[in-house]
Each structure stands twice: as structure tokens, then as C-alpha cells.
Amino acid sequence: MSRIAVYPGTFDPITNGHLDVIQRACKLFDGLMIAVAKSSRKNPLFSLEERVKMVELAIKESKNISCQVSVYPFENLIADFAREHQAKILVRGLRAVSDFEYELQMGYANASLNRELETIYLMPSLQNAFISSTVVRSILLHGGEITHLVPTSVKDSIMESAVCNFVKGS
């Protein structure tokens, strides 16, 4: 029986920290489903379609992914998404202690909605621990350099989409 896990998130945009967690999860599981949340409540900078394409491109170009990875958009509860895909494990990344309280609450909430669902927490490597999509978007907004924060394969897509989205938003 294959061990399949789900790594959900907004991925707005995907970062090297996300890729680090994906690589670590692949060492533990036979397959990983990346579930890209629509997440209208967060008012993402990039459309769901753009985020899915960027994740797919980053996965395709990564040389350090050792399991089968698939990417899915979703807009329902992650507990329901996992049930629909017969996944029993959620993977979540923890960058700092400040992430822990929120992630713990979400883990308990998801377990209350799907009793078969377990959540495991993976830390990115120290070099990626400070990277978040929020940090990347803030740097983009101020015209800063993001090359060291995002997968090389999606940097140009992020820059082009961000410029278009910033222009639309102003």
C-alpha cells in the first residue's frame, strides 16, 4: 500500500521554503499531493490557476524530489479534500514557534472533521526558515530582489504576474 500525504497551502507564490518541505516530505512518503487552496479570504496576489502552474513548474524543475508529486487546486475543507483522495496524512511546514499555535489549532480542527487524518509538521532547513509567501509578496511590492527566495524555474513567472497584478490593483 502506498503512503500518500497531502501538503496544502495557498502557495502565493511558491517559495524555496515550500520546496524544502516538499523535498523533506518525499523522503517520508511514496507520493505527495500538493493542494493549492483557492483561499479568497486571503486575497491572493496570484490567481489559483497561476499558483497551480507555478507549483507544477517548480516541481518539474526540481532535481531533489524523490517521490511522485501531483498538484491539485481546491476550494473545500482540506479535511474533505483528504477524504476524497483517500489521504490520511497532512504535511504542514513550521518556520518558527509563532507558526506552531496556529498550526496546532488547524491540526486539531482537521482531526475533528476527519478522524482518520493525522497532521505531521516539517521544518524547512535553517537557510529557508525565514521565507514566507508574505515576505516574497512584500519584497515584490517594493521592487526588491526575490531570486534567492523562490525556485529559479518560477522567478520570471512570479515577476511577470506580479507586475500585471500590481498594475490591476492600483
Rosetta blueprint (number, residue, H / E / L):
1 M L
2 S L
3 R L
4 I E
5 A E
6 V E
7 Y E
8 P E
9 G E
10 T L
11 F L
12 D L
13 P L
14 I L
15 T L
16 N H
17 G H
18 H H
19 L H
20 D H
21 V H
22 I H
23 Q H
24 R H
25 A H
26 C H
27 K L
28 L L
29 F L
30 D L
31 G E
32 L E
33 M E
34 I E
35 A E
36 V E
37 A E
38 K L
39 S L
40 S H
41 R H
42 K H
43 N L
44 P L
45 L L
46 F L
47 S L
48 L H
49 E H
50 E H
51 R H
52 V H
53 K H
54 M H
55 V H
56 E H
57 L H
58 A H
59 I H
60 K H
61 E H
62 S L
63 K L
64 N L
65 I L
66 S L
67 C L
68 Q E
69 V E
70 S E
71 V E
72 Y E
73 P E
74 F E
75 E L
76 N L
77 L L
78 I H
79 A H
80 D H
81 F H
82 A H
83 R H
84 E H
85 H L
86 Q L
87 A L
88 K L
89 I E
90 L E
91 V E
92 R E
93 G E
94 L L
95 R L
96 A L
97 V H
98 S H
99 D H
100 F H
101 E H
102 Y H
103 E H
104 L H
105 Q H
106 M H
107 G H
108 Y H
109 A H
110 N H
111 A H
112 S H
113 L H
114 N L
115 R L
116 E L
117 L L
118 E E
119 T E
120 I E
121 Y E
122 L E
123 M L
124 P L
125 S L
126 L H
127 Q H
128 N H
129 A L
130 F L
131 I L
132 S L
133 S H
134 T H
135 V H
136 V H
137 R H
138 S H
139 I H
140 L H
141 L H
142 H L
143 G L
144 G L
145 E L
146 I L
147 T L
148 H L
149 L L
150 V L
151 P L
152 T H
153 S H
154 V H
155 K H
156 D H
157 S H
158 I H
159 M H
160 E H
161 S H
162 A H
163 V H
164 C H
165 N H
166 F H
167 V H
168 K H
169 G H
170 S L
